[in-house]
Each structure stands twice: as structure tokens, then as C-alpha cells.
Amino acid sequence: MQGRRNQQPAIGVPCNAGAARWLGLAAGLLVCALSAAGLSAGETVTDPMAALKISRMGAGTDMPAFTLETLDGQAVASADLKGKVVLLNFWATWCGPCKDEMPSLERLRKQFDPADVVVLSVTTDHQREGIQAFMKHLGLALPVLLDEDQEVSGSFMVRGLPTTFLIGKDGKLVGRAVGPRAWDSPEAVALLRGLKRAAR
């Protein structure tokens, strides 16, 4: 009996050729799955929303309707944005974190066709000349929407600045980020590209 027990295989070691073939097949399937996802062994799948600490919005929540004027007097209506992925950033000239964040929004904007992805900024500031000077100082060409009566900020329930909303092509709110983010990071670019693909 003792001799038989000593002949048993160690735990975790394949005891026959069939088991070895199954392990080989499983390893092959794993490699195929990683390749299909564009990953190599050792890499992990990262959720861009989680990486950027963006809060997911309730499924099916419509973007609040609005019509706002830009610095150059053009009207922008939420209804006209349907069919595009929208990043809507609420900010102010007196907000230090906003100043740090906005160049990354400008860089993000340049990476997408405005027919597919729109990056808009919304401010409640009243001094238009001050806004223009702020944008020029930072070298920004982002469209600035004026929410001087704060109605739109209120409808989006903005409580702190900067606050950014992501909206899908169907006009539904996808996520909200309170505080600055690196919007030109690989995670942010991947997130916007994913929303663009998912909404087709």
C-alpha cells in the first residue's frame, strides 16, 4: 500500500497525455483571446471609465435640453448634437484646476473629427473679454458656451468645477467626472473611441 501511494502524481501535475493536451488547448485559447483583444500575455484589460474615475450615469438618462450662445454669437442647441459623441466641460476662468485641465481638452479635441466627437466648454462667467483673454493666453480654440444665467449648469446639477459630462450619440448621459482629468491620456482617447464605435 505504501508503495502505491508513493506512485501517485503530485497535485497540479498532469497525470496523462490527455490532460496535457487539454492544458495545451486552454493555453492556446487564452493566447487567441488576448490577441483578439489586441493584448499580449501579461497585459490586463483596463476599463477607461474606471481608470479615469468617471462615474457612470443611470442607463437611459437623457442629456438636459439646452440652447446656448458661443463667444462669437453662434447658437448651439443640444438637439443639434444628436448623432455625435459629446464631451461637455463646465469651467470658469477663476478655477485653477480648470486652467490646468483645459489644454488637455484642446489636445483631445484635435484628435477627433468634429463630425463624430464634439468637445464643448460651458462657463457661467459674464466677462466675455476676460474669457477671450483666458483662451488666448492658453492657446485654446475650444468652443465656449455662455451659461450666464446658470440654467444649464443647474439642469446638469453642476456643484463643483471643473465638471465634465460624456454623452453618447443617442443623446444619453454616459458618465460624469468631477475635478480635473488628463483628457488627452490614452485612457480618455480610448474611451471616446469606444463610445464612437458603440453608438454606430
Sequence and secondary structure as in RCSB ss.txt:
>XXXX:A:sequence
MQGRRNQQPAIGVPCNAGAARWLGLAAGLLVCALSAAGLSAGETVTDPMAALKISRMGAGTDMPAFTLETLDGQA
VASADLKGKVVLLNFWATWCGPCKDEMPSLERLRKQFDPADVVVLSVTTDHQREGIQAFMKHLGLALPVLLDEDQ
EVSGSFMVRGLPTTFLIGKDGKLVGRAVGPRAWDSPEAVALLRGLKRAAR
>XXXX:A:secstr
 HHHHHTS  TTS  SHHHHHHHHHHHHHHHHHHHHTT  TT     HHHHTT EE  TT B    EEEETTS E
EEGGGGTTSEEEEEEE TT HHHHHHHHHHHHHHTTS TTTEEEEEEE    HHHHHHHHHHHT    EEE TT 
HHHHHTT  SSSEEEEE TTSBEEEEEES   TTSHHHHHHHHHHHHHT 
